[in-house]
Amino acid sequence: MSRQPILVLGATGSTGRRVAARVRDAGFPVRAASRRGTVRFDWADPATWEPATAGAAAMYLMAPHELPVDPAFVRCAVEQGVRRVVLLSSRAIEAMGDHRLMAAERTVRESGAGWTILRPDWFGQNFDEGFFRPAVMAGELAMPLGNLRQVFVDAGDIAAVAATALTEDGHEGRHYEPTGPRALSFPEALEIITRVSGRPVSYRGTPDDYLAAQAALGIPAEQTQQEIKAYAALRDLGDGHPTPDVRQVTGRDPKPFETYAAEAAAQGAWRDRAV
Ligand SMILES: NC(=O)c1ccc[n+]([C@@H]2O[C@H](COP(=O)([O-])OP(=O)(O)OC[C@H]3O[C@@H](n4cnc5c(N)ncnc54)[C@H](OP(=O)(O)O)[C@@H]3O)[C@@H](O)[C@H]2O)c1
């Protein structure tokens, strides 16, 4: 591939930040884009789209939680010369009825660019950077998943797969499912976090527990019921299983959850922050 810039969306977020670093380390110029990124990009402001995409050869495409991938943006990127798109999607989207990400995948497959779709399992980083952090800090996490085992994956491993697909040939038209090396239940994951952080975190795993926890956050019951339905479909799939995809694409084994947690703790991820 030429050394034209590679556009990385969500470049201040859990995956994008790491994708940008890896692409840069591979010797490619990076456009690190988001509302607060070095290149300003806002899904809500189409005036920011063309400057971000013009002259870029490839793009890491992610939409933040809840936001759709706007097909008009992908059209704009391809018209501006983007020839390779690596999309961050998610595992089990059909079973869970995630129409936002199913539409994003369709858009990318029909874009005319070479595409690679990443369908990772839960990010380990949910516990220290993402939406589980407040619950971890409060000492109690509720999820309607009982003891279902999931294969939490380090965001650095997702980024490594993405960066490889962006910078090397041979990944077009492929779906990858990055996972960690071992499936863990939420209680098992929280036990590890408790051990490395010194913060006891308990788990409540029924739909009623989840409903109560979400209600306490002011989330409407109707929205939570929809989530509970999607999580019930995930439970029906049974425990997750590790895939060989991280190793196959990057040549390295994925990071164990224990290592992720120990590194995050060493960086002070679960210390109280001054307000
Ligand atoms: N968490 C999981 O376990 C999991 C698993 C599978 C798939 N996923 C998928 O991963 C995606 C989230 O990825 P992530 O965790 O890397 O993101 P993230 O850490 O939540 O960060 C979101 C990024 O999007 C940017 N952003 C927010 N609003 C924006 C806007 N209006 N316009 C442009 N940029 C905007 C943010 O930067 P600024 O604030 O600077 O704009 C930030 O860089 C979701 O689509 C989710 O479905 C998540």
The ligand as an SDF file (V2000), in Angstrom:
LIG
                    3D

 48 52  0  0  0  0  0  0  0  0999 V2000
  -17.5920   -2.1220   24.5780 N   0  0  0  0  0  0  0  0  0  0  0  0
  -17.7030   -3.3480   24.0970 C   0  0  0  0  0  0  0  0  0  0  0  0
  -17.5950   -4.3620   24.8000 O   0  0  0  0  0  0  0  0  0  0  0  0
  -17.9510   -3.5220   22.6280 C   0  0  0  0  0  0  0  0  0  0  0  0
  -17.8960   -4.7900   22.0640 C   0  0  0  0  0  0  0  0  0  0  0  0
  -18.0970   -4.9360   20.6790 C   0  0  0  0  0  0  0  0  0  0  0  0
  -18.3290   -3.7960   19.9060 C   0  0  0  0  0  0  0  0  0  0  0  0
  -18.3860   -2.5610   20.5050 N   0  0  0  0  0  0  0  0  0  0  0  0
  -18.6540   -1.3870   19.6660 C   0  0  0  0  0  0  0  0  0  0  0  0
  -17.5540   -0.5040   19.7710 O   0  0  0  0  0  0  0  0  0  0  0  0
  -17.9960    0.8240   19.5200 C   0  0  0  0  0  0  0  0  0  0  0  0
  -17.3660    1.7300   20.5560 C   0  0  0  0  0  0  0  0  0  0  0  0
  -15.9810    1.7000   20.3260 O   0  0  0  0  0  0  0  0  0  0  0  0
  -14.9050    2.2840   21.3370 P   0  0  0  0  0  0  0  0  0  0  0  0
  -15.1190    1.6030   22.6790 O   0  0  0  0  0  0  0  0  0  0  0  0
  -13.5810    2.2650   20.7060 O   0  0  0  0  0  0  0  0  0  0  0  0
  -15.3940    3.7660   21.5250 O   0  0  0  0  0  0  0  0  0  0  0  0
  -15.3620    4.6660   22.8070 P   0  0  0  0  0  0  0  0  0  0  0  0
  -14.1720    4.3750   23.6620 O   0  0  0  0  0  0  0  0  0  0  0  0
  -16.7440    4.6440   23.4120 O   0  0  0  0  0  0  0  0  0  0  0  0
  -15.1070    6.0770   22.1650 O   0  0  0  0  0  0  0  0  0  0  0  0
  -16.0050    6.7010   21.3080 C   0  0  0  0  0  0  0  0  0  0  0  0
  -15.2040    7.5120   20.2990 C   0  0  0  0  0  0  0  0  0  0  0  0
  -16.1270    8.1340   19.4020 O   0  0  0  0  0  0  0  0  0  0  0  0
  -15.8770    9.5320   19.3680 C   0  0  0  0  0  0  0  0  0  0  0  0
  -17.1510   10.2200   19.1810 N   0  0  0  0  0  0  0  0  0  0  0  0
  -18.1900   10.2950   20.0590 C   0  0  0  0  0  0  0  0  0  0  0  0
  -19.2050   11.0020   19.5050 N   0  0  0  0  0  0  0  0  0  0  0  0
  -18.7760   11.3790   18.2660 C   0  0  0  0  0  0  0  0  0  0  0  0
  -19.3680   12.1410   17.2160 C   0  0  0  0  0  0  0  0  0  0  0  0
  -20.5910   12.6720   17.3160 N   0  0  0  0  0  0  0  0  0  0  0  0
  -18.6550   12.3180   16.0850 N   0  0  0  0  0  0  0  0  0  0  0  0
  -17.4040   11.8060   15.9670 C   0  0  0  0  0  0  0  0  0  0  0  0
  -16.7950   11.0820   16.9160 N   0  0  0  0  0  0  0  0  0  0  0  0
  -17.4780   10.8750   18.0670 C   0  0  0  0  0  0  0  0  0  0  0  0
  -15.2260    9.8510   20.7080 C   0  0  0  0  0  0  0  0  0  0  0  0
  -14.3380   10.9330   20.6120 O   0  0  0  0  0  0  0  0  0  0  0  0
  -14.7420   12.4810   20.8110 P   0  0  0  0  0  0  0  0  0  0  0  0
  -15.4700   12.5460   22.1150 O   0  0  0  0  0  0  0  0  0  0  0  0
  -13.4120   13.1400   20.7810 O   0  0  0  0  0  0  0  0  0  0  0  0
  -15.5800   12.8340   19.6350 O   0  0  0  0  0  0  0  0  0  0  0  0
  -14.3850    8.5980   20.9440 C   0  0  0  0  0  0  0  0  0  0  0  0
  -13.1460    8.7060   20.2720 O   0  0  0  0  0  0  0  0  0  0  0  0
  -19.5250    0.7940   19.5390 C   0  0  0  0  0  0  0  0  0  0  0  0
  -20.0170    0.8700   18.2240 O   0  0  0  0  0  0  0  0  0  0  0  0
  -19.8290   -0.5520   20.1530 C   0  0  0  0  0  0  0  0  0  0  0  0
  -21.0530   -1.1000   19.6870 O   0  0  0  0  0  0  0  0  0  0  0  0
  -18.1850   -2.4020   21.8260 C   0  0  0  0  0  0  0  0  0  0  0  0
  1  2  1  0
  2  3  2  0
  2  4  1  0
  4  5  1  0
  4 48  2  0
  5  6  2  0
  6  7  1  0
  7  8  2  0
  8  9  1  0
  8 48  1  0
  9 10  1  0
  9 46  1  0
 10 11  1  0
 11 12  1  0
 11 44  1  0
 12 13  1  0
 13 14  1  0
 14 15  2  0
 14 16  1  0
 14 17  1  0
 17 18  1  0
 18 19  2  0
 18 20  1  0
 18 21  1  0
 21 22  1  0
 22 23  1  0
 23 24  1  0
 23 42  1  0
 24 25  1  0
 25 26  1  0
 25 36  1  0
 26 27  1  0
 26 35  1  0
 27 28  2  0
 28 29  1  0
 29 30  1  0
 29 35  2  0
 30 31  1  0
 30 32  2  0
 32 33  1  0
 33 34  2  0
 34 35  1  0
 36 37  1  0
 36 42  1  0
 37 38  1  0
 38 39  2  0
 38 40  1  0
 38 41  1  0
 42 43  1  0
 44 45  1  0
 44 46  1  0
 46 47  1  0
M  CHG  2   8   1  16  -1
M  END
$$$$
